[in-house]
Structure formats: structure tokens, C-alpha cells
């Protein structure tokens, strides 16, 4: 009988008995993923710099009666990531979601070494080191890795995001490389490519950048007009796709880049 052929739909989507680690879990997409994973039955390791936000999401998760651990970690340094995984010894996740990221705006001609290093460390290098720990510790067990990319890595739209675009392009390359190398070890590695998602972070950046800036106001309008669905996306719409990738519903999905962008990349 083919794998999963005898499972019911509720069995296929269930994460019961699984443990998931989600970075950038305090707000936005990360928080939404945590809520959906807990609803599906997963226990959680939630990682973020935002201690207050972690406390809030932990309170929200209490309705699901899952085991939830929060970890205040600055992912911009490998040392902190190593320390986190040492702390997780014996309680390693079955599912890893590399969601943490920053998107500071800066003209390409003004990008300096410190700025580029910060963006790359948080957006790309942290994902690389997290994946390395995950694969090394579960080499005989396998697992699921979901990396969060961006439409900016495929089709840059806004100016002054060159460092961000480079970092997210690296995330895509990392995903494909690991999928090629470790599929035979029982890992499924995929990437989500969100775009136009309305989060507290994107709303704050938009408000700051568009105050009195006619060009950016026009860019925002042009972006919305380009969306075939005609609206911004919600974090939960990304979370639902992440749940699909984390569950047995996607048992033959591997090395894929899945846009969750309202059709932006197709328009």
C-alpha cells in the first residue's frame, strides 16, 4: 500500500506527537504559524528577541494545552544558536521553521559592512546554522525544514532592499541545496515565498516610510494594483501553507518554493 494511503484527512494534517521550533515566533507570520501548529497538536519551541511578544503568544497558545517553551535568543550570532541547541539536547524538534528576519531599508550606495553583516547574519546565516544543527542531530531520524523566503528574492519591487533581497535569495539556494543532499536521509526541505503580507512589522515600516514621501505612497499603490487578488495577505494565510508543509499532507513535496503572495509573482 502506498505511504499515507490509509490515513484519514485528520491523520494527515495532525502534528500530534511532533515538536516544532519556530524562529521569529513572537509576532506576525511566526506567531500565526505557532498558533496553527499548536492547533494541529504540536508541542513548540518558540524563539525570538521579543520577550514580551513571546509571553503574549504563549498565553494565546494556552487554549490548545500543548507543551510550549519560549527562548529569548539573538540569532545574529552563531554562538547564541549553538547555545540554544545545547539547551535543546534530548528535546530537539521534528519540525524546524526558519522564519526570523529583518528588512531594513538602505540605499545600495550607502550599504556598509556592518549593515550587510547584520542583515545576512539574521536572515541567511541563522537559517544555515539552524539547519545544520537540525540535520546533524536528526541525521538518522529525518525531519521537516521550512524556510521562509520572500518575493523580493525572485522579483525585487521596492528600492533600497538590496541586502534583504540578497539574503533571501541565499535562503532559497540553501533550501534547494539541502533538499538535494538530505532528502535520502528522511528530511523534507521546502521554502515558503510570502509577499504582501500585512503584519505589525510591515505596517510599521510602511507608516514610517510613507509619511510625506510621495514616491513611496505611489509604490504602495502600484504594489496593491499589481496583486491579482487585490488585497494584502494575512499571516494566517502563510501559516496554513506552513502547516501543509509540516504535515503528511505534503509527504511528496520536497525542494519546493511555494509562493503565498496573492499572485504577485504571476502578474
N, C-alpha and C positions, 0 to 999 in steps of 0.2 A: 504494500500500500504506500502511496506517495506521502511524503512528510506533510503533517498537518491536515491531511485529507479527512481524518476522522474527528477533528476538533470542531467544536461549535464556534460561532462567531464570538460569543462572550469569552470562550477559552483563548481564542486567537488574540484578542485585544487586551487580555489581562496581563498585568505585570506582577501579579501575586507571587510572593517569594523572591522577587528581584529587589536589588538595591541600586539606586541611581545616584550619580554625582552630577550636580548641575552647577556650573560656574556662572557668575553674574546673576545669581538667583534672587536678589533682593527686590528687583523691580522689573517692570516691562516684560519682555519675552521670557526671561529666565523664571520670573515668578509664575507666569502663566503655565510654563512647562511643568514646574513643580506641582502646581495645583492639579493639572491633568494626570500627571504620573501617579500622584497620591490617590486620586480618584480611581485609577486603574489598579491600585493595590501595591504600588512600590513603596519601599522604605527609602529614605532620602538623606543624602549628604548635600547640604546647601552651602555654597562658597561665595563670599562677596566681601568687599571692603566696608559696605554699608551695614553696620551693626544694627542700627535702628530698623532698617528695611528688612533685615533677616528676622528680627523679632516679630515684625508685623506679619510677614508671610508665614512664619511658624505658627502664629496664632490662628491665621486663616486655615492652616492645614489641620488644626486640631479636630475639625469636623470629620476627618477621614480615619482617625485613630491609627495613624501609621507611626513608625519609629522615625523621627526626624532629628538630625544633628546639624547644627549650624557651625560654620568655620569662618572666622574672620581672617582673611588671607589677602595679602598684596601679591597678586600673580605676576607682577612685573619682574620678579627675580626668581631664578631657578632654585635658589636656596630655600625660599619660602615654600615652593612647590614640593621640593624634596621632603621638607619637614612635614607638610600636610600628609603625604603618602606614608611616611613613617608612622604618623599618628593613626592612619587607617589600617595598619597591619592587622590582618585577620578579619577585617571588615571592608575589604575592597569592593568597589561597585561592580555590578554586572553590566551596567549601562553608564557611559560617560557622555555628557553633553557639554561641549566647549562653547559656551555662549558669551562669556565675558568679553567686552570690547569697548574701546573708546573711539570717538570720531571728532577729534579737534580740527578746526579749520585753520589753515595757514597757507598763504601763497607759496607756491613751489619755490620761488626765488628767495623766500625768507626761511625755508626749512633748514634747520641746523642739525648738527649731530645729536644733540641731546633730545630734540623734539622727535626726530626719526627713531631714535633708540627706544624712547618711551612707547611710541605707537607700535613698533614692531614687537617689543617685549610683551605688551599686554595682548595684542590682537593675534599675533602669529606664534611667537616663541612659547608663550604659555600653553597654547594648544599643542604644540610639538612636544613639550616636556610632559604634559598631562597624558598625551597619547603614549609616550614612551613608557611611563610608569604603568599605565593600564595594560599595555601589551606585555611588558616584561613580567608583570605579576600574574597575568592570566594566560600565559602562553600555552598552557595545557588545558585551559578551560574555554577560551574564546570569550566573546562578549560583543557588545554593541557600542559603536562610537558614532556620535552625531556631532559634526562640526557646523558652526553657524557662519556662513559666508555673507555675501552682500551683492546686490545687483551692481554696485559701484565697481566690483572686481571684473564684471563682464561688460558692462556698458556705462562708463562714467557719465554722470549727468551734471553734477554740481561742480563748480570750480573750488579750488583750494582744499581738495581732499585727496591729493596725490599719495600722501603717505598712507592714508587709510586704504585707498584702493590697492596699493602695492601689498599691504599686509593681508588683505582679504583674498587677493589673488594667490598669495602663498598658502592660505588656508585651503583653497581649492586644490592646489598642487599637492599639498600634504595629504589630503583626503584620498586623492586618486592613487598616490604612491603607496599609501598604507593598504588601500583596498587591493591593489595588485599583489603586494608582498605577503599579506597576512590573512587573506580570505581562506586559504587552505588550513589555517590554524584555528578556524572556527570564529573568526571575527567578521562582523559586518560593519563596514565603514561607509558612511554617506554624509552628504552635506546639504543643508537647507540654505537657500538663497533668498532671504527676505528682501522686500523693498516696499517703501511707502507705508511702513507700519507705524501707527500712532502710539507712541509710548511717552511717559513723562519726560524721558531724556530728549526725544526728538522734538517734543512740543517746546521744551525749554530752550533748546538750541534755535529752533525756528523763531521763537519770540525775540530772543536776543539779537539774532542776525538780521531780522527784517525790520526792526524798529528804525524808521527813517531811511531805509535802504530800498529804493525803488527797484533796482535791478534784482535783488533777492526776492522781493514781493512778486515780480514778474516771473522769476524762475519757479517759485512755488505754484503759481497759477498754471504755468506751462507743464509742470510735472503732473498736476492733477488732470489736466486736459488730455495728457498722453495715456492715462490709465484707462484701459478698455472698460473696467468695472466702474469707473467714475468716482471712486472713493478711496480713502486710505484704509489700510487693513488694521485689524485688531490683534494684539499679542496672542490672544487665544486661538486665532486662526493659524498662527505659526505653531502653537503648542499642539494643536490637533494633528498637524502633519508630523511633528516630532514624535507624538505617541504612536502614530502609524509606523514610523521607522524603528521605534524602540520595541515594538511588539512583533509577534509572529505573523501578523497580517502582512508584513513586508519580508518574509523569510527568504525571498529570492531577489531582493533589492540590495544591490551592493555596488559601491563605487559610483553612485548616482549623485547628480546635482539637481535638487528639486526646488524650482522657484516657487516662492509664496509671495507674489508681487502684484496681484491684480491684473496680470497680463502685460506688465510694463515691458518686459524683455521681448515680447512678441509683437509689440506695436511699432 
